[in-house]
Amino acid sequence: MRKENKGIILAIILISYFMILLDNSIIFTGTVKIAAELNLSQTALSWVSNAYSLTFGGLLLLGGSIGDIIGRKRIFSIGLLIFAVGSLLVGLAGSMMSIVLARVFQGIGSAILAPTSLALLMDSFSGKERTRAIVAYGATSGIGASIGLVIGGLFASLMS
């Protein structure tokens, strides 16, 4: 595989992983705004986070297995599409039920993306390149979560 292709693969993997982390952090810090906009009780609001977490955690192993069986690249693309559509639906949600269902849909996409992105990284790199790619993957985790908290906080404070 050419070095340019590996760079593109790494960028796509890191951006998709970053989106998952960023989204969760933004939702976490934006819960007050979400609750106010949709008139959600604390119980209903907890489902906005829990619907995603339960779906993601519950389907994570299945997402990785499907990638192994059907093909990681194809399943990664499907997971990315599901996550993107889910994100759009979260943004358009106008009720408790619609945002919870959208978060479930996002969780399905994330449960496919997370394991297949790491598997693709492991397939695409070896030796020192693999070590560097894994370090970048780990750094993306911290950066995505941190930036998401900041962005979510800005949205919540500027739009409240």
Secondary structure, DSSP 8 states (H G I E B T S, - for coil): --HHHHHHHHHHHHHHHHHHHHHHHHHHHTHHHHHHHHT--HHHHHHHHHHHHHHHHHHHHHHHHHHHHH-HHHHHHHHHHHHHHHHHHHHH--SHHHHHHHHHHHHHHHHHHHHHHHHHHHHH--HHHHHHHHHHHHHHHHHHHHHHHHHHHHHHHHH-
